[in-house]
Amino acid sequence: MHEASLAGGVLQLVEDAARREGFTRLISLRLEAGELAGVDVRALRFALESLAPGTLLQGAQISIETPPGQAWCLGCGQTVAIARRGDACPQCGGFQLQPTGGQELRVLDMMVGDD
């Protein structure tokens, strides 16, 4: 389950930011996991919740946004929505698609505080 290693990476990023910025409490964490990022959002949430006890993630409100996948179709010259890599263009049925959105897993923002 690669979501466990992704959750570990998110925790490391939060801990690094806490050392750098001097905060001691994470109030909320907002992530983005695009439809084309290859991330099972439920598994990622479970992994983050499993890591939380005794860390900065404990007690934090975690939200995960899932923007849709988008691609540029070389066949019809349009930006189209796609749910998975390898999908056909919904406009022309072609398969010459270049993903342009919904591919990232990233931290959008954090609300932090001091105890």
N, C-alpha and C positions, 0 to 999 in steps of 0.2 A: 504494500500500500504506500505509494509515493506521497500521499497526502500527509502521512506522519512526518516525513522528512521536510515537506513544505511547511508544516506547522512549526517544526523545530527552527527552520529558517526565519519564520515570522517572529518567533520568540526571540531569537538572536538579534534580529533587527531592532526589536523593541528594547531589549536590554542594552544594546549598543547606544541607542538614542538616549536612554535614561542616564548612562554614564556620561555621555557627551553633553547633554542638556541639563543634567542635575535634577531630574524629577524622580519621585519615589513611588508614584501611584499612577496607574493607567485607568482612566475612567471609561473611555470608549475607544474602540479601534474599528475603523471602517476599511474593509478590503474590497478589491475588485477582482473577480475571477471570470473572465470573459468565456462565452460559450465555446470558443475555439481554443481555450487554454489547456484543455485536456485535464481539468481538475473536477473531481467529484465533490461538489460543494458540501453535501451532507457529511461525507467522510472527512473533509477538511475541518468542518465545524466540530465534529466529534474529536478529532485529533487535537484541536486547539483546546477544547474543554478538558481533555485528558491531561494535557500538559499544564493546565492552569494552576492547580493547587501548589502553593508555595512559590509562585512566580508572579511577575508583574501582571500576567493575564488574569490572575485570580480576582474575581469580582468585576472585571471589566465587561462592559456591554460590547459584544462583537457583532458587527453586521457585515454581510458579504453581498455585494451587488454583483449581478450577472448580466452585463451588457450583451446584446445579441452579436452574433458573428456577422461581419460584413466583408464583402469582396468586390473587387473591380473585375467585371467580365470583359475579357479582351474581345470576345465575339460580338457583343452588342454595345460595348462601350458604356455600360451603366454600372453604378454601384448598387449591389443587391444584398439582401439579407440571406444568410445561410445558417443552418443549424449545426452542420458538421463539415469538416474538411472532406472533400471528395463529392459533396453534393453538386448536382447540376444547377446551372443558372435557372432561376425561376422564370426569367423573361424569355430566353432563347433556347434553353435546354443544353447549352454548351458546357464543356468542362474546363475551359481555359479561364480559371478564376484565380486571381491574386488576392489573398486575404489582406484586408486593410483595417480591420477592427475586431474587437472581442477576442484578442489573442493573449492578453496580458493577465498575469497575477501580480497585483501590486497593492501596497498600502496607500490608500487615498489620504487618510488623515488619522490623527490620534488626539484625544483630549486627555490631558495629563494634569496631575496635581501633586502636592506635597502633603504628607501626613501631619 
